């Protein structure tokens, strides 16, 4: 657990560390508009709140997909 101000900004590497993904993947997320960012000179900066929101939504999506797969397996009789 990390405590930081909600308005704090992080670098792409810090965002990658928080999401447990590579920095180039984070850059792709930023450039595609999935996570908002702004530039400070030539550096991308991301609001910590936006990174944490993306992480929360990603977790919710994963949980929903796992729940759906479990239900399908039960219906097929593969999961008892």
C-alpha positions, 0 to 999 in steps of 0.5 A: 500500500502506498499513501500519496496525494490524489493530485500527485503525478507519476512518470511512465515508469512509476505508472508501469511499476504500479500496474505491474506492466512494462513502460512501453505498454504504459506509453501505448495506453497513454498514446491510445487515450486509455489513460490521460496524460500531459507532457512536461517538456518531453516527459509524459506525466500521469495523474496518480488517480488516473493510474489507480482508476485504470488499475481498479477497472482492469481488476473489475474486468478480470474478476467479471471474466473469471466469474463468467468462465466459472459459470460456463464451466459449471454449465458444461459440468467441468467444475464441480 
